[in-house]
Amino acid sequence: MILSKKILRLATKANPIVPTLLLLALLATAACGGRPARLVVATTTSTENSGLLDAILPDFERRYNIQVDVVAVGTGQALKLGEQGDADLLLVHAPDLEAAFMQAGYGSRREPVMVNDFVLLGPPDDPAGTRGMNDVTAAFAQIAQQQAPFISRGDESGTHHREKAIWTRAGIEPSGPWYHSAGQGMGAVLTLANEQHAYTLSDRGTYLAYTAPGLDLTVLIEDDPFLLNPYSVIVVNSPHTQTDLANTFVDWLISVPTQERIGQFGVDRFGQPLFIPDSIPWRNAQQGKGGPL
């Protein structure tokens, strides 16, 4: 597959901190007629911002001598790259969008990988009075009623998609000066919410990864079942996809050893994992041990 410069423009627009070396590598790939063992993974910003991919990908690259180029954008943009055949694999977290993607024939294989959850974050003084509530939909309604500042991803990412679903459940179309659509990745939105004393919805992994630099936002709503956040890996169904290499990646990602590494990521730093393993091989292994499914 020859990568178009459009990918670089899209990646840079959606995530201005895409590493320069990655952009140069993609341009070099596009300049040559064929490429060596190399895969392009379009993924949500949470897997990159949390540091997970930096922690696990070197094992795959050493083991199989396959270079992985990561394009970190919102889930919606990652799915569009897949539709266009501009990525070999997707690692995303919007189940209904993924199901539609597969039904349309854009994917040849989809596997569950891991889960974490979304959390409602806000200023420690909680001006909207959401602390103590256990229903995120009711909390969103309270924020809108109080017109407390809220920062939305606004980028059609998996997080933005879930936020919109919560507003829909609350029967609210958010608008007005209190509601700001940032059009940026999770890390930038957390920084913006922190600066503006505002509420936002975040995946827990990215939030934890950003607590160390002094983020003042606090978790106000968690453990609502509607906040569960599953991630899947998809092999793109395109003439350009290196299907055999992509399936090798999927087999590695969902294997028990890699799932164990995912389950340990973040424990040393935060005292808890940022993601919970959830692949079928992992579930089967846990069932064989008598553990939870």
C-alpha positions as CSV (number, residue, x, y, z in Angstrom):
1,M,0.0,0.0,0.0
2,I,1.3,3.5,-0.9
3,L,0.2,6.0,1.7
4,S,-1.1,9.3,0.4
5,K,-0.1,12.7,1.7
6,K,-3.8,13.1,2.7
7,I,-3.2,10.8,5.6
8,L,-0.4,13.0,6.9
9,R,-2.7,16.1,6.6
10,L,-5.5,14.3,8.4
11,A,-3.2,13.0,11.1
12,T,-1.6,16.4,11.7
13,K,-4.9,18.2,11.8
14,A,-6.5,15.7,14.2
15,N,-3.4,15.4,16.4
16,P,-0.8,18.1,15.9
17,I,1.7,16.2,18.1
18,V,2.1,13.2,15.8
19,P,5.8,12.7,15.9
20,T,7.9,14.2,13.1
21,L,9.8,11.0,12.7
22,L,6.5,9.1,12.0
23,L,5.5,11.7,9.3
24,L,8.9,11.3,7.7
25,A,8.7,7.5,7.8
26,L,5.2,7.6,6.1
27,L,6.5,10.0,3.4
28,A,9.4,7.7,2.8
29,T,7.1,4.8,2.5
30,A,4.9,6.7,0.0
31,A,7.9,7.6,-2.1
32,C,9.0,4.0,-2.8
33,G,7.0,1.6,-5.0
34,G,6.9,-1.1,-2.4
35,R,7.7,-1.3,1.3
36,P,9.3,-3.8,3.7
37,A,7.4,-5.5,6.5
38,R,5.5,-2.6,7.8
39,L,2.0,-2.0,9.2
40,V,-0.1,1.1,9.6
41,V,-2.3,1.2,12.7
42,A,-4.9,3.9,12.9
43,T,-6.0,4.2,16.5
44,T,-7.7,6.4,19.0
45,T,-5.7,9.0,20.8
46,S,-6.3,7.3,24.2
47,T,-4.0,4.4,23.3
48,E,-1.2,6.8,22.5
49,N,-1.8,9.4,25.1
50,S,-1.8,6.8,27.8
51,G,1.5,5.4,26.7
52,L,0.2,1.9,26.2
53,L,1.4,1.5,22.6
54,D,4.9,2.7,23.4
55,A,5.0,0.1,26.1
56,I,3.8,-3.0,24.1
57,L,4.7,-2.4,20.4
58,P,8.4,-2.9,20.7
59,D,7.8,-6.5,21.6
60,F,5.9,-7.1,18.4
61,E,8.4,-5.3,16.3
62,R,11.3,-7.3,17.7
63,R,9.5,-10.6,17.6
64,Y,8.3,-10.4,14.0
65,N,10.6,-7.8,12.4
66,I,7.6,-5.7,11.4
67,Q,7.6,-2.0,11.9
68,V,4.3,-0.5,13.1
69,D,3.5,3.1,12.1
70,V,0.8,4.5,14.4
71,V,-1.6,7.3,13.3
72,A,-3.4,8.5,16.4
73,V,-6.7,10.2,15.6
74,G,-10.2,10.1,16.9
75,T,-12.1,6.8,16.4
76,G,-14.3,8.3,13.8
77,Q,-11.3,9.5,11.8
78,A,-9.6,6.1,12.2
79,L,-12.7,4.4,10.8
80,K,-12.6,6.8,7.8
81,L,-9.0,5.9,7.2
82,G,-10.0,2.3,7.2
83,E,-12.8,2.9,4.7
84,Q,-10.4,4.6,2.4
85,G,-7.9,1.7,2.7
86,D,-5.3,4.0,4.2
87,A,-4.5,1.8,7.2
88,D,-4.0,-1.9,7.7
89,L,-5.5,-2.1,11.2
90,L,-7.7,-0.1,13.4
91,L,-7.6,0.0,17.3
92,V,-10.8,1.8,18.3
93,H,-13.5,2.1,20.9
94,A,-17.0,2.8,19.5
95,P,-18.9,-0.5,19.3
96,D,-21.9,0.7,17.3
97,L,-19.7,2.5,14.7
98,E,-17.4,-0.6,14.5
99,A,-20.4,-2.8,13.9
100,A,-21.6,-0.6,11.1
101,F,-18.0,-0.6,9.6
102,M,-18.0,-4.4,9.6
103,Q,-21.5,-4.7,8.2
104,A,-20.5,-2.4,5.3
105,G,-17.7,-4.8,4.5
106,Y,-14.8,-2.5,5.4
107,G,-13.3,-4.9,7.9
108,S,-12.4,-8.6,7.5
109,R,-11.8,-9.4,11.2
110,R,-12.8,-7.8,14.5
111,E,-11.6,-8.9,17.9
112,P,-12.2,-7.6,21.4
113,V,-8.9,-6.4,23.0
114,M,-9.5,-4.6,26.3
115,V,-11.8,-2.4,28.3
116,N,-11.5,0.5,30.6
117,D,-14.2,3.1,31.5
118,F,-15.2,6.7,31.0
119,V,-15.3,9.1,33.9
120,L,-17.0,12.5,34.3
121,L,-14.3,14.9,35.4
122,G,-14.7,18.3,36.9
123,P,-13.3,21.0,39.2
124,P,-12.7,19.9,42.8
125,D,-15.4,22.4,44.0
126,D,-17.9,20.8,41.6
127,P,-20.0,24.0,40.9
128,A,-22.8,21.9,39.2
129,G,-23.2,19.7,42.3
130,T,-22.7,16.4,40.6
131,R,-20.6,14.8,43.4
132,G,-22.4,11.8,45.0
133,M,-24.6,11.1,42.0
134,N,-24.3,7.6,40.5
135,D,-26.1,8.3,37.2
136,V,-24.0,10.0,34.5
137,T,-27.0,10.9,32.5
138,A,-28.5,12.8,35.5
139,A,-25.2,14.4,36.1
140,F,-25.0,15.7,32.5
141,A,-28.6,17.1,32.9
142,Q,-27.5,18.9,36.1
143,I,-24.5,20.4,34.3
144,A,-26.7,21.7,31.6
145,Q,-29.3,23.1,34.0
146,Q,-26.6,24.9,35.9
147,Q,-24.9,25.9,32.6
148,A,-21.6,24.9,34.2
149,P,-18.6,25.0,31.7
150,F,-18.3,21.8,29.7
151,I,-15.5,20.9,27.3
152,S,-16.4,18.4,24.6
153,R,-13.9,16.6,22.4
154,G,-16.0,17.6,19.4
155,D,-13.9,15.4,17.1
156,E,-16.2,12.4,16.4
157,S,-13.9,10.2,18.5
158,G,-15.1,7.3,20.6
159,T,-15.2,9.5,23.6
160,H,-17.1,12.2,21.8
161,H,-19.5,9.6,20.5
162,R,-20.2,8.3,24.0
163,E,-20.6,11.9,25.3
164,K,-23.3,12.6,22.6
165,A,-25.1,9.4,23.5
166,I,-25.3,10.6,27.1
167,W,-26.7,13.9,26.1
168,T,-29.3,12.1,23.9
169,R,-30.3,9.9,26.9
170,A,-30.7,13.1,28.9
171,G,-32.9,14.6,26.2
172,I,-30.6,17.6,25.8
173,E,-29.0,19.2,22.8
174,P,-26.1,21.1,24.5
175,S,-25.4,24.6,23.2
176,G,-24.6,28.0,24.5
177,P,-21.6,29.8,25.9
178,W,-21.2,27.1,28.7
179,Y,-20.6,24.3,26.1
180,H,-17.4,24.4,24.2
181,S,-16.5,21.9,21.3
182,A,-12.7,21.7,21.2
183,G,-12.2,19.5,18.2
184,Q,-9.0,18.1,19.8
185,G,-7.6,14.9,21.3
186,M,-8.2,13.8,24.9
187,G,-4.9,15.2,26.3
188,A,-5.5,18.6,24.9
189,V,-9.1,18.6,26.2
190,L,-8.0,17.7,29.7
191,T,-5.6,20.6,29.7
192,L,-8.3,22.9,28.4
193,A,-10.9,21.7,31.0
194,N,-8.3,22.2,33.7
195,E,-7.5,25.7,32.6
196,Q,-11.2,26.7,32.3
197,H,-12.5,25.1,35.5
198,A,-14.8,23.0,33.4
199,Y,-16.3,19.5,33.2
200,T,-15.4,16.9,30.6
201,L,-15.8,13.2,29.8
202,S,-12.6,11.2,29.6
203,D,-11.4,7.6,29.3
204,R,-9.9,6.7,32.7
205,G,-6.5,5.6,31.1
206,T,-5.8,9.0,29.6
207,Y,-7.0,10.8,32.7
208,L,-4.6,8.8,34.9
209,A,-1.7,9.3,32.6
210,Y,-2.3,13.1,32.8
211,T,-2.6,13.2,36.6
212,A,1.2,13.3,37.1
213,P,1.8,16.7,35.5
214,G,-0.6,18.3,38.1
215,L,-4.0,18.0,36.5
216,D,-6.5,19.5,39.0
217,L,-9.6,17.8,37.7
218,T,-11.2,15.2,39.8
219,V,-13.4,12.1,39.1
220,L,-17.0,13.0,40.0
221,I,-19.0,10.2,38.3
222,E,-17.8,6.6,37.7
223,D,-19.0,3.0,37.8
224,D,-22.2,3.7,35.8
225,P,-22.6,0.7,33.4
226,F,-23.1,3.2,30.6
227,L,-19.5,4.3,31.0
228,L,-18.0,1.0,30.1
229,N,-15.4,1.5,27.3
230,P,-14.5,-1.6,25.2
231,Y,-11.7,-1.5,22.6
232,S,-11.5,-3.7,19.5
233,V,-8.9,-4.3,16.8
234,I,-10.1,-4.5,13.2
235,V,-8.3,-5.8,10.1
236,V,-9.2,-3.5,7.2
237,N,-10.7,-5.2,4.2
238,S,-9.0,-3.5,1.3
239,P,-6.8,-4.5,-1.7
240,H,-4.0,-2.5,0.0
241,T,-4.2,-4.2,3.3
242,Q,-1.3,-6.6,4.1
243,T,-3.8,-9.1,5.5
244,D,-1.3,-11.8,6.6
245,L,0.8,-9.3,8.5
246,A,-2.3,-7.7,9.9
247,N,-3.6,-11.0,11.2
248,T,-0.2,-11.7,12.7
249,F,-0.5,-8.5,14.6
250,V,-4.1,-9.3,15.8
251,D,-3.0,-12.8,16.9
252,W,-0.2,-11.2,18.9
253,L,-2.3,-8.5,20.4
254,I,-5.0,-10.8,21.7
255,S,-2.6,-13.5,22.9
256,V,-2.4,-14.2,26.6
257,P,1.2,-12.9,27.0
258,T,0.4,-9.6,25.4
259,Q,-2.9,-9.4,27.3
260,E,-0.9,-9.9,30.5
261,R,1.3,-7.0,29.6
262,I,-1.8,-4.8,28.9
263,G,-3.2,-5.8,32.3
264,Q,0.0,-4.7,34.1
265,F,0.4,-1.4,32.2
266,G,0.1,1.5,34.7
267,V,0.1,-0.6,37.9
268,D,3.6,0.4,38.9
269,R,2.8,4.1,38.4
270,F,-0.8,4.4,39.4
271,G,-1.5,1.4,41.5
272,Q,-4.1,0.1,39.0
273,P,-4.1,-0.9,35.4
274,L,-5.2,1.6,32.8
275,F,-6.8,-1.1,30.7
276,I,-8.3,-4.5,31.5
277,P,-7.5,-7.4,29.2
278,D,-10.6,-8.7,27.4
279,S,-9.6,-10.8,24.4
280,I,-11.3,-14.2,23.7
281,P,-8.0,-16.1,24.4
282,W,-7.6,-14.2,27.7
283,R,-11.2,-14.9,28.7
284,N,-10.7,-18.6,27.9
285,A,-7.5,-18.7,29.9
286,Q,-9.2,-17.1,32.9
287,Q,-12.1,-19.5,32.7
288,G,-9.6,-22.4,32.6
289,K,-8.1,-21.0,35.8
290,G,-11.5,-20.7,37.4
291,G,-11.3,-17.0,37.3
292,P,-13.9,-14.5,36.1
293,L,-14.9,-14.4,32.5
